[in-house]
Amino acid sequence: MPTGVKSINPAGFGPPIAPYAQGTAAGDLIFVAGQVALDKDNAVIAPGDAKAQTLAAIDRVEAILSEEGASLADVTTATVFITDRRHFGPFNEAWAEKFGDHRPARATVVAGLLIDGLVVEVQAIAVRPRS
C-alpha cells in the first residue's frame, strides 16, 4: 500500500468478501467502502428491509469512522445504492434518524447489489476531525 494510506478493517466485522479494505485513511480524508447490512459472519441482516438495512449499513460506516476518531458529523459526501425506487422512503427515514441535522452531499442510485437479500449500500467520504 502506498505510504500515507492506512487500511481500516474493524475487528468486529467479518472478513471482506472481496480483496478490499472496509475503509482507508489518507491525509485528512477517510474513505469508507460501500457498506451493507452484514453481520460478523457475513450473513445478510433483515433481507429486503430497506430501513433496517440502512441503519445497519450506517452503523458499519460509524464503526469505520470511529477507528480514525471520526463520526457521522464528519461525513462530507455519500453515494447510496438501493435496488428499487420503493426502498427510497424507508432508506431516507433511516438516513435522517442516523444523521440528524447533519446533511452531507449525497447521491442515491438504483442498482443491483451483489448478495441476495441486500437492498441498500452506503459509501462515504469524511474529513478527519482536527484535535
C-alpha positions in Angstrom: 0.0 0.0 0.0 1.3 3.5 -0.8 3.0 5.4 2.0 0.5 7.5 3.9 -2.5 5.3 3.1 -3.9 3.3 6.0 -6.4 0.4 5.7 -9.3 0.3 8.1 -10.8 -3.1 8.9 -12.7 -3.0 12.2 -12.2 -6.2 14.3 -16.0 -6.7 14.8 -16.6 -7.1 11.1 -16.5 -10.3 9.2 -13.7 -10.6 6.6 -14.2 -8.5 3.4 -16.0 -10.6 0.8 -13.5 -9.5 -1.9 -9.9 -8.1 -1.9 -10.5 -4.6 -0.5 -10.4 -2.6 2.8 -13.6 -1.6 4.6 -12.1 1.9 4.6 -8.9 3.8 4.0 -7.4 7.0 5.6 -5.1 9.3 3.7 -4.2 12.7 5.0 -7.3 14.4 6.3 -9.7 12.1 4.4 -11.4 8.9 5.3 -12.8 6.8 2.5 -15.5 4.3 3.5 -16.1 1.4 1.1 -19.7 0.5 0.3 -21.2 -0.9 3.5 -24.1 -3.2 3.5 -26.2 -5.0 6.2 -24.0 -7.9 7.1 -23.4 -9.4 10.5 -20.0 -10.6 11.8 -20.5 -13.9 9.9 -21.3 -12.0 6.7 -24.9 -13.1 6.8 -27.5 -10.6 5.5 -29.3 -8.6 8.2 -33.1 -8.1 7.6 -33.2 -9.4 4.0 -35.3 -7.0 1.8 -35.9 -4.5 4.7 -34.6 -1.1 3.4 -34.9 0.8 6.7 -33.3 -1.9 8.9 -30.5 -2.4 6.3 -29.8 1.3 6.1 -29.5 1.5 9.9 -27.1 -1.5 9.9 -25.0 -0.1 7.0 -24.7 3.3 8.6 -23.7 1.5 11.9 -20.9 0.0 9.9 -19.9 3.4 8.5 -19.8 4.7 12.0 -17.6 1.9 13.2 -15.1 2.5 10.4 -15.0 6.3 11.1 -14.6 5.7 14.8 -11.4 3.8 14.1 -10.0 7.2 13.0 -11.6 9.3 15.7 -14.4 10.5 13.3 -18.2 10.3 13.4 -21.1 10.7 11.0 -20.8 14.5 11.6 -17.5 14.4 9.7 -19.1 12.8 6.5 -18.9 15.2 3.6 -20.4 13.1 0.9 -22.1 9.7 0.4 -23.2 7.6 -2.5 -26.1 5.3 -1.8 -27.3 2.3 -3.8 -30.8 1.0 -3.5 -32.2 -1.9 -5.5 -35.6 -0.4 -6.2 -37.2 3.1 -6.0 -39.7 1.8 -3.5 -36.9 1.5 -1.0 -36.2 5.2 -1.1 -38.7 6.3 1.5 -37.6 3.7 4.2 -34.0 4.4 3.4 -34.4 8.2 3.7 -36.3 7.8 7.0 -33.4 5.7 8.5 -30.8 8.1 7.0 -32.5 11.0 8.8 -32.6 9.1 12.1 -28.8 8.4 11.9 -27.6 11.7 10.5 -30.0 14.0 12.4 -29.5 17.7 11.3 -26.2 16.9 9.5 -26.7 16.9 5.7 -23.7 15.7 3.8 -23.9 15.8 0.0 -25.5 12.6 -1.3 -26.3 10.8 -4.5 -28.8 7.9 -4.5 -28.6 5.4 -7.3 -30.9 2.5 -8.2 -28.7 -0.5 -8.9 -28.3 -4.2 -8.3 -26.3 -5.5 -5.3 -24.0 -8.5 -5.2 -25.6 -10.5 -2.4 -29.2 -11.8 -2.5 -31.4 -10.0 0.1 -29.4 -6.8 0.2 -31.3 -3.7 -0.8 -29.1 -0.8 0.4 -25.4 0.0 0.2 -23.7 3.2 1.6 -20.3 4.5 0.6 -18.9 7.7 2.2 -16.1 10.2 2.4 -15.3 12.0 5.7 -12.8 14.6 6.8 -10.7 13.6 9.8 -11.6 15.9 12.7 -8.8 18.1 13.9 -7.7 17.9 17.5 
